[in-house]
Amino acid sequence: MIHIYDSIDDLGDALPRMQAIMGLDLGTKTIGVAVSDSFQSVATPLETVKRKKFGVDAARLLEIIDHRSIGVIVLGLPRNMDGSEGPRCQSTRAFARNLAQLTAIPITFWDERLSTVAAERALLEADTTRKRRAEVIDHVAASYILQGVLDRLQHLRSAT
């Protein structure tokens, strides 16, 4: 059974408590990976996976999932600025469908508009060298995506 939810709000009972969440920033050449703590409050950039073939990429992600006891996977959904979905969104949704066939962990999406811009700005403010920014931008962007999800979860929990 495929467990893909359109948004974090749709997870409901499928959202495990006290398990880390993984955030992914899918690019054509790399996948930025970030993880949360088990309290689902803080996102931490983890690594950038160099894309090869789906099977190789998925195997690395599944290793991280097992090693970190991940309970949910969040994929940044690169919507257009007007909110519409273009080819990059279709590619992200296809990646989610393929990954869902390899794991029973719930997968959801988060609107990632401007996450890379925010990550770049933070790295510039931290006076990071151009070379270092290129190395870390993807997993820093993934942490921005994931922190947005974690903040939303805190809001949903405090509203109940």
Phi, psi and omega in degrees: 000133181271131183247077179243128181243142185289332178211165179298330180295334183277349184296317179053237182291346180284349180279110180285142176273151175059033173228146180293156176243141178254132175250136181236134173248100184278123172243176179285333182249339183217164172233116175280135183237131174227155178227155176259170170284171183289342176278356178058047181238330184233130176266137179233128175299137183248298182197168173245122179267124176285125183289136175236260173247159183306315183300319179290315179299312181297321179300318178295317179296320178294326174299314179297316180303312180294315183294325185259003182052054181287136180254340180212145175247129178245123177257130174294128181257111186279074178293156172290163183299335178274004178092350180285165180252128179251198182300325180293325176294318179299319179295319179295317179295322177295318177301316179299315179299317180293318180294323180297336178284347183255350182211152178268000181291135178300142178237136178220177184237156176220133179298116186258012180310129176072006179295320179291324177297316179296319179296317179298317179298316180297320180291323176294317179296330178277005178059039179283139180295157180302317180298315181293321178302316180298326181286327189249351188305320185292316180281339171290319176298321177299323180290327174295317177301309183295320180296325175300318178296313182298319178297319178297317179298318178300319179296315180297320181290324181285340179279348182262000000 
